[in-house]
Amino acid sequence: AHATTAGDHAHAATTGSFAHATTTGAYAHATTTGRLTYATTTGAYAHAATAGRLTYATTTGIFAHATATGDHARASVAGENAIAAAFGANSRARAADGGFIVLAQYNHDGDTVVAVKTAQVGKDGIKPDTWYKLSPTGEFVEAE
């Protein structure tokens, strides 16, 4: 299932494996649920949220946030004051300079959270437009 919208305050939501949602415009939001789903937004305050295994959330725009949950989740943002948050075993996040990344680290079995960390890109060695994950000890490391 795929959903695409364009325009101010436009929203798109999909559910199911390989479901994609794309929006463009200020305040436009995209939400997907399912395995291998993608949520993509462009515009100021446009948010993308995904839930499921191997999900991707991507946003572009000032104050645009991306949240991805599930094993191997990916969250990416490009824009001022944007936040990329990925929660799930082996998850990854990246942001532009000045943005923030938030990640959770799980135990070996992937069923217990052992650390949650936040970093501002451009500070403390966190590079812009670079994928990060948390190490087994809960430290930010570059992801491949």
C-alpha positions as CSV (number, residue, x, y, z in Angstrom):
1,A,0.0,0.0,0.0
2,H,1.3,3.4,-0.9
3,A,0.1,6.9,-0.1
4,T,1.3,10.2,-1.5
5,T,0.1,13.7,-0.6
6,A,1.1,17.3,-1.5
7,G,0.2,20.6,0.1
8,D,0.1,22.3,3.4
9,H,-1.2,20.2,6.3
10,A,-1.3,17.1,4.0
11,H,-1.0,13.7,5.7
12,A,-0.4,10.2,4.5
13,A,-0.7,6.9,6.4
14,T,-0.2,3.3,5.3
15,T,-0.1,-0.1,6.9
16,G,1.4,-3.4,5.7
17,S,4.6,-4.9,4.5
18,F,6.4,-2.8,1.9
19,A,4.0,0.1,2.5
20,H,5.2,3.6,1.7
21,A,3.9,7.1,2.7
22,T,5.2,10.3,1.2
23,T,4.2,13.9,1.9
24,T,5.3,17.4,0.8
25,G,4.3,20.7,2.4
26,A,4.5,22.5,5.7
27,Y,3.0,20.4,8.6
28,A,2.7,17.4,6.3
29,H,3.1,14.1,8.1
30,A,3.8,10.5,6.9
31,T,3.2,7.4,8.9
32,T,3.8,3.8,8.0
33,T,3.5,0.5,9.9
34,G,4.8,-2.8,8.8
35,R,7.9,-4.6,7.7
36,L,10.2,-2.8,5.2
37,T,8.1,0.4,5.2
38,Y,9.2,4.0,4.4
39,A,7.9,7.3,5.6
40,T,9.2,10.4,3.8
41,T,8.3,14.1,4.3
42,T,9.5,17.4,3.0
43,G,8.6,20.8,4.5
44,A,8.8,22.8,7.7
45,Y,7.4,20.9,10.7
46,A,6.8,17.8,8.5
47,H,7.3,14.6,10.5
48,A,7.9,11.0,9.4
49,A,7.2,8.0,11.6
50,T,7.5,4.3,11.0
51,A,7.1,1.2,13.0
52,G,8.1,-2.4,12.1
53,R,11.2,-4.4,11.2
54,L,13.5,-2.7,8.7
55,T,11.7,0.6,8.6
56,Y,12.9,4.0,7.3
57,A,11.8,7.5,8.3
58,T,13.3,10.5,6.4
59,T,12.5,14.2,6.7
60,T,13.8,17.4,5.2
61,G,12.9,20.8,6.5
62,I,13.3,23.0,9.6
63,F,11.9,21.4,12.7
64,A,11.1,18.2,10.7
65,H,11.5,15.1,12.9
66,A,11.9,11.4,11.9
67,T,11.1,8.5,14.2
68,A,11.6,4.8,13.4
69,T,10.9,1.9,15.7
70,G,11.7,-1.8,15.3
71,D,14.7,-4.0,14.6
72,H,17.1,-2.4,12.1
73,A,15.1,0.9,12.1
74,R,16.6,3.9,10.3
75,A,15.8,7.6,11.0
76,S,17.3,10.4,8.9
77,V,16.8,14.2,9.0
78,A,18.1,17.1,7.0
79,G,17.2,20.6,8.2
80,E,17.7,23.0,11.1
81,N,16.5,21.9,14.5
82,A,15.6,18.5,13.2
83,I,15.7,15.3,15.3
84,A,16.2,11.7,14.1
85,A,15.2,9.0,16.6
86,A,15.6,5.3,16.0
87,F,14.5,2.7,18.6
88,G,15.1,-1.0,18.1
89,A,17.8,-3.5,18.1
90,N,20.5,-2.5,15.6
91,S,18.9,0.8,14.8
92,R,20.7,3.8,13.2
93,A,20.2,7.5,12.9
94,R,21.7,10.5,11.1
95,A,21.1,14.3,11.0
96,A,22.5,17.4,9.5
97,D,24.8,19.8,11.3
98,G,23.1,21.2,14.4
99,G,20.4,18.5,14.4
100,F,20.1,15.8,17.0
101,I,20.2,12.0,17.0
102,V,18.6,9.7,19.6
103,L,19.3,6.0,19.8
104,A,18.5,3.1,22.0
105,Q,20.8,0.1,22.7
106,Y,19.4,-3.3,23.4
107,N,20.9,-6.3,25.1
108,H,22.3,-9.3,23.1
109,D,18.8,-10.8,22.8
110,G,17.3,-7.5,21.6
111,D,14.5,-7.6,24.2
112,T,15.8,-5.2,26.9
113,V,16.9,-1.6,26.6
114,V,20.3,-1.1,28.2
115,A,21.0,2.5,27.1
116,V,19.4,5.5,25.5
117,K,21.6,8.3,24.2
118,T,21.2,11.7,22.6
119,A,23.8,13.7,20.7
120,Q,23.9,17.0,18.8
121,V,25.5,16.7,15.4
122,G,28.6,18.9,15.2
123,K,29.5,18.4,18.8
124,D,31.6,15.8,20.7
125,G,32.8,14.3,17.4
126,I,29.4,13.5,16.0
127,K,29.6,14.2,12.2
128,P,26.8,15.6,10.0
129,D,25.1,13.3,7.5
130,T,26.8,10.2,9.0
131,W,24.9,7.1,10.2
132,Y,25.4,6.3,13.9
133,K,24.5,3.4,16.1
134,L,25.2,2.6,19.7
135,S,28.0,0.2,20.6
136,P,27.3,-2.7,23.1
137,T,28.6,-0.3,25.8
138,G,26.1,2.4,24.8
139,E,28.6,4.8,23.0
140,F,27.9,6.4,19.6
141,V,29.9,4.7,16.8
142,E,29.7,5.3,13.0
143,A,27.6,2.7,11.3
144,E,28.2,1.2,7.9
